[in-house]
Amino acid sequence: IVPIGKAKIEREGSDVTIVAFSLMVGLALQAAEQLAADGIEAEVINLRSLRPLDTETIVQSVKKTNRLVSVEEGWPTAGMGAEIAALMMEHAFDHLDAPVVRVCGEDVPMPYAANLEKLALPQPEGIAAAAKSLL
């Protein structure tokens, strides 16, 4: 049984925290593998539920890594990444060495064609690049 309101650390890391939910968790894990090949250890957190949001797990990870990347399929405006960034300003500001980076879907209507969908949604390479930008 998946506990509601409790995130799961899918991969331990010490250099950067990547938070994601749903489909983006798998892509975040792929990005973490790419980062590991470059000697960067990313902690990947699967949020599992958004309401209630397990803010404490995110804060504890940020206290360890001092960096945060939020990944979501949605648009950047008014998304979960914006909420997570605001929460980190309130609960972990003194522990952040860089601003929270949001990796979101492009600000376009969701395309139907698979090739265009791939261009509109976050990809592992973009997530890894965002994480590297914080180091």
N, C-alpha and C positions, 0 to 999 in steps of 0.2 A: 504494500500500500504506500503510495506516494503521500507524504505528509503535506498538507496544504500550508503554505506560508513558510516553508523551509527550503532554502536553496541547497544545491548539491555541488560540492567542489569536484568537478569531473577530472581535473588535472591539476596537480600541485605545481606551483612555480614561485619564483622569488623576484623576478624583474619587472613584470607588468601583470595587471589583472585584466582579464577579458570577461565581461558579463554578457550573456545571451539567453534567449529563450526560444523554444520551439525549434523550427527548422534551422535556425542560425547557430544552435549549439554544435551541430556537426561541422559546420563551416568554421566555427571558432576553434574547434579541436584540430581541424586541418591546418588552420593558420598557425596554431601553437606548434605543430610538427614542423612547419616551415621555419618558424622562428628558432626552434631547437637546433635545426641544422646550422643556424648562424650563431649558436651559443647563447641564445636568449631564452630564458625559462619563463613561460607564460602560465599563469594560473587561470584556468577556465572555470567559470561558475555558471551552472545551469540554474537559472532563476526558478524554473518549474511552475511557480505561480506568481502572478503580478499583483494580485490583491487578495490577501495581504502580501506585501513585498517584504522579503527577508533582508532588510537594510543592514542588520547587524553582521551577517556573513560578508556582505560587500565591504562594510567599514573595516572589519578585521583583516580582510585581504588587502585593502588599500593601505592599512597601517604597515603591512609587511612589504608590499611592492612599491608603494608611493606613486603608482601610476594606474590609470583606469581607461579602458576602452569599452564602450557600450555598443553592442551590435544588435540591430533589429531590421526587419524587413520594411517596416513602416517609413513614412516620410519623416524628415527631420523636424518639421513643425509640430509641436505639441505631442511628441512621441514619448515612449518610455525612456529613451535616452536622455531627453530633456529633464524628465522627472528625476532620474538617477543622478544626473549632474547636479541638480538643485539639492538633492539630499546629501550628496557628498560635500557640497559647499557648507551645508548646515552641520554635518556630523564628522567630516574628515578633512576639512580644509587645511589644517596645520600639518597633515601627513602627506598632502599632494605635492610632488615636486614639479608637476606640469598640469596644465588644464585637462579636464576630462575630454576625451575625444569620442565623438559619436560617429559610428559607421552605420549609415541608414540606406534605405532604398532611395533611388533617385526621385526627385520631386516631379514626377510625371505620372499620368494614369498608368495603371498596371497593364502591360501588354499581354496579349493572348499567345502570341507566337513564342515558342520556347527560346529561340535565339535572342529575341528582344527581351524576354523576361530575364535571361542571364545578364544582360547589360543593365537592367533596371534594379536588380537586387544585389546586395553585398556578395562578394566573392572572397575566398580565402586570401588571395593575393592582396586585396585591398585592406583586409583586416590586419594582415601581417605588416603592411606598409604603415598603417595607422599606429600600430604598436611600436614600430621602429622609430616613428617620428617623436615619440615621447622619451626616447633614450638619449 
